[in-house]
Amino acid sequence: MTTVPSPCINWCDINPENGYCRGCYRTLTEIAEWSDMTNPEKLEVWTQLSIRKPQAPL
């Protein structure tokens, strides 16, 4: 079984305005729990990232 890859791009900086990492757009909770998530949970996070990214201020 193939695991869903992490969206991490090694630019870890949490935006205090929205709580999303400026590199991957995950929350601290999502980052911390990534390795314990199931593939469907990881895919759901990926879906959320595509929604968050265009809306996240730099």
PDB file of N, CA, C, O and CB in Angstrom:
ATOM      1  N   MET A   1       0.836  -1.179   0.000  1.00  0.00           N
ATOM      2  CA  MET A   1       0.000   0.000   0.000  1.00  0.00           C
ATOM      3  C   MET A   1       0.886   1.250   0.000  1.00  0.00           C
ATOM      4  O   MET A   1       1.818   1.361   0.797  1.00  0.00           O
ATOM      5  CB  MET A   1      -0.954  -0.006   1.218  1.00  0.00           C
ATOM      6  N   THR A   2       0.591   2.167  -0.885  1.00  0.00           N
ATOM      7  CA  THR A   2       1.332   3.416  -0.973  1.00  0.00           C
ATOM      8  C   THR A   2       0.735   4.422  -0.005  1.00  0.00           C
ATOM      9  O   THR A   2      -0.484   4.537   0.122  1.00  0.00           O
ATOM     10  CB  THR A   2       1.320   3.969  -2.416  1.00  0.00           C
ATOM     11  N   THR A   3       1.608   5.146   0.671  1.00  0.00           N
ATOM     12  CA  THR A   3       1.122   6.155   1.595  1.00  0.00           C
ATOM     13  C   THR A   3       1.041   7.512   0.897  1.00  0.00           C
ATOM     14  O   THR A   3       1.797   7.783  -0.037  1.00  0.00           O
ATOM     15  CB  THR A   3       2.030   6.236   2.834  1.00  0.00           C
ATOM     16  N   VAL A   4       0.142   8.341   1.344  1.00  0.00           N
ATOM     17  CA  VAL A   4      -0.046   9.678   0.776  1.00  0.00           C
ATOM     18  C   VAL A   4       1.146  10.542   1.203  1.00  0.00           C
ATOM     19  O   VAL A   4       1.465  10.595   2.391  1.00  0.00           O
ATOM     20  CB  VAL A   4      -1.416  10.318   1.247  1.00  0.00           C
ATOM     21  N   PRO A   5       1.805  11.214   0.266  1.00  0.00           N
ATOM     22  CA  PRO A   5       2.973  12.015   0.616  1.00  0.00           C
ATOM     23  C   PRO A   5       2.613  13.256   1.420  1.00  0.00           C
ATOM     24  O   PRO A   5       1.511  13.794   1.311  1.00  0.00           O
ATOM     25  CB  PRO A   5       3.710  12.418  -0.632  1.00  0.00           C
ATOM     26  N   SER A   6       3.553  13.688   2.213  1.00  0.00           N
ATOM     27  CA  SER A   6       3.384  14.910   2.989  1.00  0.00           C
ATOM     28  C   SER A   6       3.474  16.118   2.056  1.00  0.00           C
ATOM     29  O   SER A   6       4.249  16.106   1.100  1.00  0.00           O
ATOM     30  CB  SER A   6       4.450  15.002   4.116  1.00  0.00           C
ATOM     31  N   PRO A   7       2.692  17.154   2.327  1.00  0.00           N
ATOM     32  CA  PRO A   7       2.784  18.376   1.525  1.00  0.00           C
ATOM     33  C   PRO A   7       3.920  19.293   1.970  1.00  0.00           C
ATOM     34  O   PRO A   7       4.088  20.378   1.412  1.00  0.00           O
ATOM     35  CB  PRO A   7       1.478  19.128   1.589  1.00  0.00           C
ATOM     36  N   CYS A   8       4.697  18.874   2.962  1.00  0.00           N
ATOM     37  CA  CYS A   8       5.772  19.699   3.510  1.00  0.00           C
ATOM     38  C   CYS A   8       6.795  20.065   2.431  1.00  0.00           C
ATOM     39  O   CYS A   8       7.234  19.210   1.661  1.00  0.00           O
ATOM     40  CB  CYS A   8       6.465  18.967   4.668  1.00  0.00           C
ATOM     41  N   ILE A   9       7.169  21.357   2.388  1.00  0.00           N
ATOM     42  CA  ILE A   9       8.204  21.814   1.456  1.00  0.00           C
ATOM     43  C   ILE A   9       9.407  22.364   2.225  1.00  0.00           C
ATOM     44  O   ILE A   9      10.243  23.069   1.661  1.00  0.00           O
ATOM     45  CB  ILE A   9       7.639  22.893   0.500  1.00  0.00           C
ATOM     46  N   ASN A  10       9.485  22.035   3.512  1.00  0.00           N
ATOM     47  CA  ASN A  10      10.587  22.448   4.379  1.00  0.00           C
ATOM     48  C   ASN A  10      10.684  23.959   4.542  1.00  0.00           C
ATOM     49  O   ASN A  10      11.781  24.498   4.688  1.00  0.00           O
ATOM     50  CB  ASN A  10      11.883  21.922   3.837  1.00  0.00           C
ATOM     51  N   TRP A  11       9.558  24.637   4.518  1.00  0.00           N
ATOM     52  CA  TRP A  11       9.468  26.056   4.845  1.00  0.00           C
ATOM     53  C   TRP A  11       8.419  26.161   5.937  1.00  0.00           C
ATOM     54  O   TRP A  11       7.248  26.421   5.662  1.00  0.00           O
ATOM     55  CB  TRP A  11       9.102  26.948   3.580  1.00  0.00           C
ATOM     56  N   CYS A  12       8.841  25.961   7.165  1.00  0.00           N
ATOM     57  CA  CYS A  12       7.926  25.871   8.293  1.00  0.00           C
ATOM     58  C   CYS A  12       7.827  27.215   9.014  1.00  0.00           C
ATOM     59  O   CYS A  12       8.752  27.640   9.706  1.00  0.00           O
ATOM     60  CB  CYS A  12       8.380  24.775   9.265  1.00  0.00           C
ATOM     61  N   ASP A  13       6.694  27.861   8.833  1.00  0.00           N
ATOM     62  CA  ASP A  13       6.452  29.160   9.452  1.00  0.00           C
ATOM     63  C   ASP A  13       4.938  29.306   9.589  1.00  0.00           C
ATOM     64  O   ASP A  13       4.225  29.398   8.590  1.00  0.00           O
ATOM     65  CB  ASP A  13       7.081  30.346   8.604  1.00  0.00           C
ATOM     66  N   ILE A  14       4.456  29.325  10.819  1.00  0.00           N
ATOM     67  CA  ILE A  14       3.013  29.414  11.042  1.00  0.00           C
ATOM     68  C   ILE A  14       2.564  30.872  10.966  1.00  0.00           C
ATOM     69  O   ILE A  14       3.089  31.731  11.675  1.00  0.00           O
ATOM     70  CB  ILE A  14       2.630  28.800  12.412  1.00  0.00           C
ATOM     71  N   ASN A  15       1.607  31.134  10.116  1.00  0.00           N
ATOM     72  CA  ASN A  15       1.032  32.464   9.970  1.00  0.00           C
ATOM     73  C   ASN A  15       0.112  32.714  11.165  1.00  0.00           C
ATOM     74  O   ASN A  15      -0.880  32.003  11.325  1.00  0.00           O
ATOM     75  CB  ASN A  15       0.255  32.604   8.612  1.00  0.00           C
ATOM     76  N   PRO A  16       0.415  33.710  12.011  1.00  0.00           N
ATOM     77  CA  PRO A  16      -0.408  33.952  13.198  1.00  0.00           C
ATOM     78  C   PRO A  16      -1.815  34.447  12.870  1.00  0.00           C
ATOM     79  O   PRO A  16      -2.705  34.371  13.717  1.00  0.00           O
ATOM     80  CB  PRO A  16       0.274  34.953  14.089  1.00  0.00           C
ATOM     81  N   GLU A  17      -2.028  34.943  11.673  1.00  0.00           N
ATOM     82  CA  GLU A  17      -3.347  35.450  11.292  1.00  0.00           C
ATOM     83  C   GLU A  17      -4.353  34.340  11.022  1.00  0.00           C
ATOM     84  O   GLU A  17      -5.541  34.494  11.306  1.00  0.00           O
ATOM     85  CB  GLU A  17      -3.225  36.323  10.071  1.00  0.00           C
ATOM     86  N   ASN A  18      -3.879  33.209  10.469  1.00  0.00           N
ATOM     87  CA  ASN A  18      -4.831  32.143  10.140  1.00  0.00           C
ATOM     88  C   ASN A  18      -4.435  30.780  10.705  1.00  0.00           C
ATOM     89  O   ASN A  18      -5.216  29.833  10.616  1.00  0.00           O
ATOM     90  CB  ASN A  18      -4.973  32.037   8.646  1.00  0.00           C
ATOM     91  N   GLY A  19      -3.243  30.660  11.283  1.00  0.00           N
ATOM     92  CA  GLY A  19      -2.819  29.403  11.885  1.00  0.00           C
ATOM     93  C   GLY A  19      -2.304  28.371  10.904  1.00  0.00           C
ATOM     94  O   GLY A  19      -2.075  27.224  11.287  1.00  0.00           O
ATOM     95  N   TYR A  20      -2.113  28.749   9.639  1.00  0.00           N
ATOM     96  CA  TYR A  20      -1.621  27.819   8.627  1.00  0.00           C
ATOM     97  C   TYR A  20      -0.127  28.014   8.416  1.00  0.00           C
ATOM     98  O   TYR A  20       0.388  29.130   8.492  1.00  0.00           O
ATOM     99  CB  TYR A  20      -2.379  28.006   7.300  1.00  0.00           C
ATOM    100  N   CYS A  21       0.552  26.915   8.152  1.00  0.00           N
ATOM    101  CA  CYS A  21       1.963  26.984   7.789  1.00  0.00           C
ATOM    102  C   CYS A  21       2.060  27.705   6.438  1.00  0.00           C
ATOM    103  O   CYS A  21       1.292  27.422   5.518  1.00  0.00           O
ATOM    104  CB  CYS A  21       2.613  25.544   7.724  1.00  0.00           C
ATOM    105  N   ARG A  22       2.991  28.617   6.333  1.00  0.00           N
ATOM    106  CA  ARG A  22       3.158  29.356   5.072  1.00  0.00           C
ATOM    107  C   ARG A  22       3.764  28.490   3.967  1.00  0.00           C
ATOM    108  O   ARG A  22       3.689  28.843   2.790  1.00  0.00           O
ATOM    109  CB  ARG A  22       4.038  30.583   5.298  1.00  0.00           C
ATOM    110  N   GLY A  23       4.357  27.367   4.339  1.00  0.00           N
ATOM    111  CA  GLY A  23       4.945  26.479   3.339  1.00  0.00           C
ATOM    112  C   GLY A  23       3.957  25.465   2.788  1.00  0.00           C
ATOM    113  O   GLY A  23       3.847  25.286   1.575  1.00  0.00           O
ATOM    114  N   CYS A  24       3.228  24.793   3.701  1.00  0.00           N
ATOM    115  CA  CYS A  24       2.352  23.696   3.252  1.00  0.00           C
ATOM    116  C   CYS A  24       0.865  23.952   3.508  1.00  0.00           C
ATOM    117  O   CYS A  24       0.017  23.201   3.027  1.00  0.00           O
ATOM    118  CB  CYS A  24       2.756  22.414   3.939  1.00  0.00           C
ATOM    119  N   TYR A  25       0.546  25.002   4.257  1.00  0.00           N
ATOM    120  CA  TYR A  25      -0.842  25.397   4.548  1.00  0.00           C
ATOM    121  C   TYR A  25      -1.588  24.439   5.462  1.00  0.00           C
ATOM    122  O   TYR A  25      -2.818  24.454   5.523  1.00  0.00           O
ATOM    123  CB  TYR A  25      -1.599  25.526   3.272  1.00  0.00           C
ATOM    124  N   ARG A  26      -0.824  23.591   6.185  1.00  0.00           N
ATOM    125  CA  ARG A  26      -1.456  22.751   7.203  1.00  0.00           C
ATOM    126  C   ARG A  26      -1.472  23.494   8.537  1.00  0.00           C
ATOM    127  O   ARG A  26      -0.715  24.443   8.742  1.00  0.00           O
ATOM    128  CB  ARG A  26      -0.713  21.391   7.343  1.00  0.00           C
ATOM    129  N   THR A  27      -2.341  23.052   9.432  1.00  0.00           N
ATOM    130  CA  THR A  27      -2.349  23.576  10.790  1.00  0.00           C
ATOM    131  C   THR A  27      -1.287  22.844  11.600  1.00  0.00           C
ATOM    132  O   THR A  27      -0.778  21.807  11.173  1.00  0.00           O
ATOM    133  CB  THR A  27      -3.754  23.426  11.445  1.00  0.00           C
ATOM    134  N   LEU A  28      -0.954  23.382  12.766  1.00  0.00           N
ATOM    135  CA  LEU A  28       0.003  22.689  13.634  1.00  0.00           C
ATOM    136  C   LEU A  28      -0.497  21.299  14.009  1.00  0.00           C
ATOM    137  O   LEU A  28       0.292  20.356  14.076  1.00  0.00           O
ATOM    138  CB  LEU A  28       0.267  23.509  14.900  1.00  0.00           C
ATOM    139  N   THR A  29      -1.784  21.163  14.252  1.00  0.00           N
ATOM    140  CA  THR A  29      -2.363  19.860  14.589  1.00  0.00           C
ATOM    141  C   THR A  29      -2.192  18.883  13.435  1.00  0.00           C
ATOM    142  O   THR A  29      -1.796  17.737  13.648  1.00  0.00           O
ATOM    143  CB  THR A  29      -3.853  20.003  14.945  1.00  0.00           C
ATOM    144  N   GLU A  30      -2.483  19.321  12.222  1.00  0.00           N
ATOM    145  CA  GLU A  30      -2.331  18.445  11.054  1.00  0.00           C
ATOM    146  C   GLU A  30      -0.872  18.034  10.860  1.00  0.00           C
ATOM    147  O   GLU A  30      -0.588  16.889  10.509  1.00  0.00           O
ATOM    148  CB  GLU A  30      -2.853  19.144   9.788  1.00  0.00           C
ATOM    149  N   ILE A  31       0.045  18.964  11.087  1.00  0.00           N
ATOM    150  CA  ILE A  31       1.468  18.649  10.960  1.00  0.00           C
ATOM    151  C   ILE A  31       1.869  17.608  12.006  1.00  0.00           C
ATOM    152  O   ILE A  31       2.537  16.622  11.694  1.00  0.00           O
ATOM    153  CB  ILE A  31       2.328  19.929  11.112  1.00  0.00           C
ATOM    154  N   ALA A  32       1.452  17.843  13.243  1.00  0.00           N
ATOM    155  CA  ALA A  32       1.827  16.944  14.340  1.00  0.00           C
ATOM    156  C   ALA A  32       1.226  15.556  14.192  1.00  0.00           C
ATOM    157  O   ALA A  32       1.855  14.570  14.574  1.00  0.00           O
ATOM    158  CB  ALA A  32       1.400  17.535  15.661  1.00  0.00           C
ATOM    159  N   GLU A  33       0.021  15.462  13.644  1.00  0.00           N
ATOM    160  CA  GLU A  33      -0.677  14.178  13.550  1.00  0.00           C
ATOM    161  C   GLU A  33      -0.483  13.466  12.212  1.00  0.00           C
ATOM    162  O   GLU A  33      -0.991  12.360  12.028  1.00  0.00           O
ATOM    163  CB  GLU A  33      -2.141  14.390  13.785  1.00  0.00           C
ATOM    164  N   TRP A  34       0.243  14.081  11.275  1.00  0.00           N
ATOM    165  CA  TRP A  34       0.357  13.541   9.921  1.00  0.00           C
ATOM    166  C   TRP A  34       0.767  12.073   9.894  1.00  0.00           C
ATOM    167  O   TRP A  34       0.155  11.270   9.190  1.00  0.00           O
ATOM    168  CB  TRP A  34       1.350  14.351   9.133  1.00  0.00           C
ATOM    169  N   SER A  35       1.790  11.722  10.649  1.00  0.00           N
ATOM    170  CA  SER A  35       2.305  10.348  10.584  1.00  0.00           C
ATOM    171  C   SER A  35       1.328   9.321  11.156  1.00  0.00           C
ATOM    172  O   SER A  35       1.446   8.131  10.866  1.00  0.00           O
ATOM    173  CB  SER A  35       3.623  10.257  11.328  1.00  0.00           C
ATOM    174  N   ASP A  36       0.371   9.766  11.960  1.00  0.00           N
ATOM    175  CA  ASP A  36      -0.626   8.856  12.526  1.00  0.00           C
ATOM    176  C   ASP A  36      -1.930   8.829  11.738  1.00  0.00           C
ATOM    177  O   ASP A  36      -2.813   8.022  12.030  1.00  0.00           O
ATOM    178  CB  ASP A  36      -0.914   9.242  13.950  1.00  0.00           C
ATOM    179  N   MET A  37      -2.059   9.698  10.746  1.00  0.00           N
ATOM    180  CA  MET A  37      -3.297   9.764   9.958  1.00  0.00           C
ATOM    181  C   MET A  37      -3.391   8.596   8.985  1.00  0.00           C
ATOM    182  O   MET A  37      -2.378   8.068   8.525  1.00  0.00           O
ATOM    183  CB  MET A  37      -3.375  11.090   9.189  1.00  0.00           C
ATOM    184  N   THR A  38      -4.610   8.206   8.685  1.00  0.00           N
ATOM    185  CA  THR A  38      -4.849   7.207   7.649  1.00  0.00           C
ATOM    186  C   THR A  38      -4.729   7.889   6.281  1.00  0.00           C
ATOM    187  O   THR A  38      -4.753   9.116   6.191  1.00  0.00           O
ATOM    188  CB  THR A  38      -6.257   6.535   7.825  1.00  0.00           C
ATOM    189  N   ASN A  39      -4.601   7.101   5.236  1.00  0.00           N
ATOM    190  CA  ASN A  39      -4.541   7.688   3.901  1.00  0.00           C
ATOM    191  C   ASN A  39      -5.784   8.525   3.578  1.00  0.00           C
ATOM    192  O   ASN A  39      -5.638   9.615   3.025  1.00  0.00           O
ATOM    193  CB  ASN A  39      -4.376   6.590   2.863  1.00  0.00           C
ATOM    194  N   PRO A  40      -7.001   8.063   3.898  1.00  0.00           N
ATOM    195  CA  PRO A  40      -8.171   8.908   3.637  1.00  0.00           C
ATOM    196  C   PRO A  40      -8.121  10.237   4.405  1.00  0.00           C
ATOM    197  O   PRO A  40      -8.546  11.269   3.887  1.00  0.00           O
ATOM    198  CB  PRO A  40      -9.443   8.153   4.003  1.00  0.00           C
ATOM    199  N   GLU A  41      -7.608  10.209   5.621  1.00  0.00           N
ATOM    200  CA  GLU A  41      -7.479  11.455   6.388  1.00  0.00           C
ATOM    201  C   GLU A  41      -6.460  12.388   5.734  1.00  0.00           C
ATOM    202  O   GLU A  41      -6.678  13.598   5.667  1.00  0.00           O
ATOM    203  CB  GLU A  41      -7.066  11.154   7.847  1.00  0.00           C
ATOM    204  N   LYS A  42      -5.360  11.833   5.257  1.00  0.00           N
ATOM    205  CA  LYS A  42      -4.351  12.641   4.580  1.00  0.00           C
ATOM    206  C   LYS A  42      -4.907  13.245   3.293  1.00  0.00           C
ATOM    207  O   LYS A  42      -4.638  14.404   2.977  1.00  0.00           O
ATOM    208  CB  LYS A  42      -3.110  11.798   4.274  1.00  0.00           C
ATOM    209  N   LEU A  43      -5.673  12.463   2.562  1.00  0.00           N
ATOM    210  CA  LEU A  43      -6.282  12.979   1.336  1.00  0.00           C
ATOM    211  C   LEU A  43      -7.257  14.111   1.635  1.00  0.00           C
ATOM    212  O   LEU A  43      -7.367  15.059   0.858  1.00  0.00           O
ATOM    213  CB  LEU A  43      -6.999  11.856   0.585  1.00  0.00           C
ATOM    214  N   GLU A  44      -7.959  14.017   2.749  1.00  0.00           N
ATOM    215  CA  GLU A  44      -8.872  15.094   3.147  1.00  0.00           C
ATOM    216  C   GLU A  44      -8.083  16.362   3.453  1.00  0.00           C
ATOM    217  O   GLU A  44      -8.507  17.458   3.085  1.00  0.00           O
ATOM    218  CB  GLU A  44      -9.714  14.674   4.378  1.00  0.00           C
ATOM    219  N   VAL A  45      -6.940  16.225   4.123  1.00  0.00           N
ATOM    220  CA  VAL A  45      -6.094  17.391   4.386  1.00  0.00           C
ATOM    221  C   VAL A  45      -5.645  18.003   3.062  1.00  0.00           C
ATOM    222  O   VAL A  45      -5.697  19.221   2.894  1.00  0.00           O
ATOM    223  CB  VAL A  45      -4.862  17.002   5.255  1.00  0.00           C
ATOM    224  N   TRP A  46      -5.205  17.166   2.119  1.00  0.00           N
ATOM    225  CA  TRP A  46      -4.793  17.672   0.809  1.00  0.00           C
ATOM    226  C   TRP A  46      -5.922  18.456   0.146  1.00  0.00           C
ATOM    227  O   TRP A  46      -5.674  19.488  -0.479  1.00  0.00           O
ATOM    228  CB  TRP A  46      -4.352  16.515  -0.099  1.00  0.00           C
ATOM    229  N   THR A  47      -7.156  17.978   0.277  1.00  0.00           N
ATOM    230  CA  THR A  47      -8.307  18.688  -0.284  1.00  0.00           C
ATOM    231  C   THR A  47      -8.446  20.060   0.366  1.00  0.00           C
ATOM    232  O   THR A  47      -8.707  21.054  -0.311  1.00  0.00           O
ATOM    233  CB  THR A  47      -9.604  17.867  -0.090  1.00  0.00           C
ATOM    234  N   GLN A  48      -8.268  20.105   1.682  1.00  0.00           N
ATOM    235  CA  GLN A  48      -8.358  21.374   2.400  1.00  0.00           C
ATOM    236  C   GLN A  48      -7.249  22.335   1.977  1.00  0.00           C
ATOM    237  O   GLN A  48      -7.472  23.544   1.915  1.00  0.00           O
ATOM    238  CB  GLN A  48      -8.293  21.133   3.906  1.00  0.00           C
ATOM    239  N   LEU A  49      -6.070  21.818   1.689  1.00  0.00           N
ATOM    240  CA  LEU A  49      -4.954  22.673   1.296  1.00  0.00           C
ATOM    241  C   LEU A  49      -5.253  23.422   0.014  1.00  0.00           C
ATOM    242  O   LEU A  49      -4.903  24.594  -0.122  1.00  0.00           O
ATOM    243  CB  LEU A  49      -3.690  21.852   1.130  1.00  0.00           C
ATOM    244  N   SER A  50      -5.891  22.760  -0.915  1.00  0.00           N
ATOM    245  CA  SER A  50      -6.220  23.418  -2.179  1.00  0.00           C
ATOM    246  C   SER A  50      -7.233  24.536  -1.976  1.00  0.00           C
ATOM    247  O   SER A  50      -7.291  25.474  -2.770  1.00  0.00           O
ATOM    248  CB  SER A  50      -6.760  22.401  -3.182  1.00  0.00           C
ATOM    249  N   ILE A  51      -8.026  24.442  -0.926  1.00  0.00           N
ATOM    250  CA  ILE A  51      -8.987  25.498  -0.593  1.00  0.00           C
ATOM    251  C   ILE A  51      -8.289  26.627   0.158  1.00  0.00           C
ATOM    252  O   ILE A  51      -8.565  27.801  -0.089  1.00  0.00           O
ATOM    253  CB  ILE A  51     -10.154  24.932   0.251  1.00  0.00           C
ATOM    254  N   ARG A  52      -7.394  26.280   1.065  1.00  0.00           N
ATOM    255  CA  ARG A  52      -6.706  27.267   1.902  1.00  0.00           C
ATOM    256  C   ARG A  52      -5.685  28.095   1.146  1.00  0.00           C
ATOM    257  O   ARG A  52      -5.591  29.304   1.355  1.00  0.00           O
ATOM    258  CB  ARG A  52      -6.028  26.579   3.043  1.00  0.00           C
ATOM    259  N   LYS A  53      -4.931  27.470   0.283  1.00  0.00           N
ATOM    260  CA  LYS A  53      -3.773  28.129  -0.334  1.00  0.00           C
ATOM    261  C   LYS A  53      -4.129  29.424  -1.045  1.00  0.00           C
ATOM    262  O   LYS A  53      -3.475  30.435  -0.790  1.00  0.00           O
ATOM    263  CB  LYS A  53      -3.115  27.196  -1.311  1.00  0.00           C
ATOM    264  N   PRO A  54      -5.108  29.453  -1.906  1.00  0.00           N
ATOM    265  CA  PRO A  54      -5.394  30.718  -2.602  1.00  0.00           C
ATOM    266  C   PRO A  54      -5.889  31.827  -1.656  1.00  0.00           C
ATOM    267  O   PRO A  54      -5.761  33.012  -1.964  1.00  0.00           O
ATOM    268  CB  PRO A  54      -6.437  30.478  -3.690  1.00  0.00           C
ATOM    269  N   GLN A  55      -6.449  31.436  -0.513  1.00  0.00           N
ATOM    270  CA  GLN A  55      -7.024  32.402   0.400  1.00  0.00           C
ATOM    271  C   GLN A  55      -6.036  32.874   1.454  1.00  0.00           C
ATOM    272  O   GLN A  55      -6.288  33.870   2.133  1.00  0.00           O
ATOM    273  CB  GLN A  55      -8.228  31.817   1.063  1.00  0.00           C
ATOM    274  N   ALA A  56      -4.919  32.180   1.602  1.00  0.00           N
ATOM    275  CA  ALA A  56      -3.980  32.498   2.674  1.00  0.00           C
ATOM    276  C   ALA A  56      -3.140  33.713   2.292  1.00  0.00           C
ATOM    277  O   ALA A  56      -2.515  33.722   1.232  1.00  0.00           O
ATOM    278  CB  ALA A  56      -3.072  31.288   2.980  1.00  0.00           C
ATOM    279  N   PRO A  57      -3.119  34.740   3.147  1.00  0.00           N
ATOM    280  CA  PRO A  57      -2.277  35.898   2.875  1.00  0.00           C
ATOM    281  C   PRO A  57      -0.815  35.554   3.116  1.00  0.00           C
ATOM    282  O   PRO A  57      -0.493  34.742   3.983  1.00  0.00           O
ATOM    283  CB  PRO A  57      -2.697  37.092   3.746  1.00  0.00           C
ATOM    284  N   LEU A  58       0.058  36.173   2.348  1.00  0.00           N
ATOM    285  CA  LEU A  58       1.485  35.963   2.547  1.00  0.00           C
ATOM    286  C   LEU A  58       1.906  36.865   3.633  1.00  0.00           C
ATOM    287  O   LEU A  58       3.081  36.883   4.000  1.00  0.00           O
ATOM    288  CB  LEU A  58       2.305  36.210   1.270  1.00  0.00           C
TER     289      LEU A  58
END
